[in-house]
Amino acid sequence: MKIILCITGSIAATEDLKLVHELQRHGYDVECFMTEAAAEIITPLSMEFATKKRVVTKITGYVEHVTNAQADLILVAPATANTISKFAHKVADTTVTTLLLTASGYDTPILFVPSMHISMYEAISDNIQKIKEENKNVHFMEPNEAERKAKFPSKHDIVLEVERLTSEQKLSGKKVMISAGATFEALDSMRGLTNRSSGRMGVEIAKEMYRQGANVTVVCGLMHTHVPSLFERVDVESTNQMMDAVTERIGDIDIYVSVAAISDFTFDNVSHGKISSDEDITVKLTRLPKLLEMVKKLNPEVFVVGFKAEADVSEENLITKAKNRMEKYDLNLMVANDISLENSGPGSDKNEVYIIDKDTYEKVSLDSKSNISKKIVEKVCTFF
């Protein structure tokens, strides 16, 4: 796919070399337009080296603004207050604004990534709103607000938004909730019981759902994985907190993915101090209720994906256990895996799973969690 990267005169332009490489790593063909102000911050030669394409700094007889206006996406990153305001009022006096005005006439998707002082960002809010109301194919990323600045988002978040806007949007408008990570049950103020989970599978599924146009909420337990700022994030610790977060929101959700490693037990008695380590202690574990048992009772229409982890079981036994769980809780899809397999399971970057519906199942041999998440979401999309 062809992306036109438009660079304007913000100091965040220095991040664009890394952004180009990240876009290329995800399979995009990138060409570049620069304003004169941008060329004073980062040289056109450096962008030409990165893109392996001639960088457009002037409109010539080759009418670059017309020949490039029907790209798959126009990405304005960074987007200054000046460029955004000119586009709002249909001013075309730079290479970038001329391209943007032409592209909007073709209804080419445009993504602005603002970067400026927060006072300027607030001052142009009316112009941003005007653009959104008049152009259904023009989109804005929310900047990261810090130090009184509307800062450039991470390159990973920008690429994820680009992937969303250039995807088939199979889940457009769907509300998705994913519970991920591990829960923690306190024994005292220092110690507790938890599960081994990095949260990575849940985050990878969330990314793939987002790529396909869904609005994503991630209920996060203990996590060792970055959660993109593009998602609504709800942080919890204990199993009961996770249950409360999910059940409070489930009524408004179209798809729920329960991939979190939720504790099955809690301590019968919890000390509010720190238990002495000078003597042996005996603790009693009490079973906790199952979250999946409540989901369909609260929202019978929600599409639910459950996960089932077992150890040292045959393929037949694993499938049977997963199907029994699916039937018991009226789930739509199950993902099952054997955590005892080498290079697979909790904490690993890879996994081997079975994707199971009510009639069939598919084995996904050892692969990255990113690729597995694509297969899971592809399966979910067949139901919508």
CORTA-V349408 format. One record per pair of residues at least 6 apart in sequence whose C-alpha atoms are under 6 Angstrom apart, sorted by sequence separation. I is the first residue (numbers start at 1). J is the second residue. D is the distance in Angstrom with one decimal. If there is no record, write none. Layout:
BEGIN
I:J:D  I:J:D
END
This chain:
BEGIN
48:54:5.7  92:98:4.4  144:150:5.6  145:151:5.9  186:192:4.1  236:242:5.8  339:345:4.5  344:350:5.5  345:351:5.6  355:361:5.5  48:55:5.7  143:150:5.2  144:151:4.9  185:192:5.3  344:351:4.4  355:362:5.2  143:151:5.4  185:193:5.0  354:362:5.5  143:152:5.8  144:153:5.9  184:193:5.7  354:363:4.5  143:153:5.8  184:194:4.7  354:364:6.0  183:194:5.9  353:364:5.3  352:364:5.8  182:195:5.6  352:365:5.0  217:231:5.7  220:234:5.9  308:322:6.0  352:366:4.3  182:197:5.5  216:231:5.4  217:232:4.6  218:233:5.1  219:234:4.7  220:235:4.9  221:236:5.1  351:366:5.2  181:197:5.5  217:233:5.9  221:237:5.3  268:284:5.5  337:353:4.7  351:367:5.8  181:198:5.9  267:284:6.0  268:285:5.6  336:353:5.5  350:367:5.3  181:199:3.9  267:285:4.7  268:286:5.8  336:354:5.1  350:368:4.3  180:199:5.2  266:285:5.4  335:354:5.6  350:369:5.4  265:285:5.8  266:286:5.3  335:355:4.7  30:51:6.0  265:286:5.3  334:355:5.9  33:55:5.9  180:202:5.0  265:287:4.5  334:356:5.0  32:55:5.2  33:56:4.7  34:57:5.2  264:287:5.9  265:288:5.3  333:356:5.7  199:223:5.3  264:288:5.4  333:357:4.8  198:223:5.4  200:225:5.7  4:30:5.9  6:32:5.9  198:224:4.9  1:28:5.2  2:29:4.8  3:30:4.9  4:31:4.9  5:32:4.8  6:33:4.7  7:34:4.8  8:35:5.5  111:138:6.0  304:331:5.3  307:334:5.6  309:336:5.8  311:338:5.0  1:29:5.8  4:32:5.6  6:34:5.8  9:37:4.6  109:137:4.8  110:138:4.7  111:139:4.8  112:140:4.8  113:141:5.3  304:332:5.4  305:333:4.7  306:334:4.8  307:335:4.7  308:336:4.6  309:337:5.1  310:338:5.0  311:339:5.3  312:340:5.8  9:38:4.0  109:138:5.8  111:140:5.7  305:334:5.6  307:336:5.7  309:338:5.9  311:340:5.1  8:38:4.8  118:148:5.3  118:149:4.5  117:149:4.3  118:150:5.0  79:112:5.9  117:150:5.6  65:99:4.5  69:103:4.4  79:113:5.4  116:150:5.3  75:110:6.0  78:113:5.4  79:114:4.5  115:150:5.4  73:109:5.1  74:110:4.7  75:111:4.9  76:112:4.8  77:113:5.0  78:114:5.7  79:115:6.0  115:151:5.3  293:329:5.6  58:95:5.9  73:110:5.8  78:115:5.6  115:152:5.4  70:108:5.9  183:221:5.3  88:127:5.7  175:214:5.9  176:215:6.0  177:216:5.9  179:218:5.8  181:220:5.9  182:221:5.0  174:214:4.9  175:215:5.0  176:216:4.9  177:217:4.7  178:218:4.9  179:219:4.6  180:220:5.3  181:221:4.7  182:222:5.0  171:212:5.2  172:213:4.1  173:214:5.6  177:218:5.8  181:222:5.2  85:127:5.9  170:212:5.3  171:213:5.1  172:214:5.2  181:223:5.1  88:131:5.5  169:212:4.3  171:214:5.2  169:213:4.7  164:211:3.9  255:302:5.6  257:304:5.9  163:211:5.7  164:212:5.9  243:291:6.0  251:299:5.3  254:302:5.0  255:303:4.7  256:304:4.9  257:305:4.7  258:306:5.2  259:307:5.7  255:304:5.9  184:237:5.6  185:238:5.6  183:237:5.4  184:238:4.9  183:238:5.0  183:239:5.5  202:259:5.8  2:71:5.6  3:72:5.9  6:75:5.9  2:72:5.4  3:73:5.1  4:74:4.9  5:75:4.9  6:76:4.6  7:77:5.7  3:74:5.9  5:76:6.0  7:78:5.9  8:79:5.9  176:253:5.9  175:253:5.2  176:254:6.0  178:256:5.8  182:260:5.9  175:254:5.2  176:255:4.8  177:256:4.9  178:257:4.7  179:258:5.3  180:259:5.4  181:260:4.9  182:261:4.7  183:262:5.4  176:256:5.8  179:259:5.9  180:260:3.9  181:261:6.0  182:262:5.8  183:263:6.0  179:260:5.2  185:266:5.7  188:270:5.6  187:270:5.0  188:271:4.5  189:272:5.7  188:272:5.6  189:273:5.4  188:273:5.9  189:274:5.6  188:274:5.6  19:155:5.4  197:346:5.2  198:347:5.5  196:346:5.7  197:347:5.8  204:370:5.5  201:369:5.8  205:373:4.9  204:373:6.0
END
